[in-house]
Amino acid sequence: MQKLKDFRKQKGFTMKDVGKKLNVAENTISQWERGKRKPSFQTLVKLAKLYGCSVADFVDEAEAADE
């Protein structure tokens, strides 16, 4: 999910920073950002709070159509 990476970079966080804040491995953050894995809804809520946005900001029309 490119948007996860975009928001992280806008806030100036590294993957390590986000991993520590969410208590997940840096590799997990990388997999989310590359689309190899998807974070749970609960995790998306935590990411939205961390980045100061809404969960809806992470989802675009193409991703919504996949589900």
FENRATA-V741715 format. One record per run of one state. SS is the DSSP state (H for helix, E for strand, L for the rest). FROM is the first residue (numbers start at 1). TO is the last residue. Records with the same first field share a line. If there is no record, write none. Layout:
SS = FROM-TO, FROM-TO
//
This chain:
L = 1-1, 12-14, 23-25, 35-40, 52-54, 59-60, 67-67
H = 2-11, 15-22, 26-34, 41-51, 55-58, 61-66
//
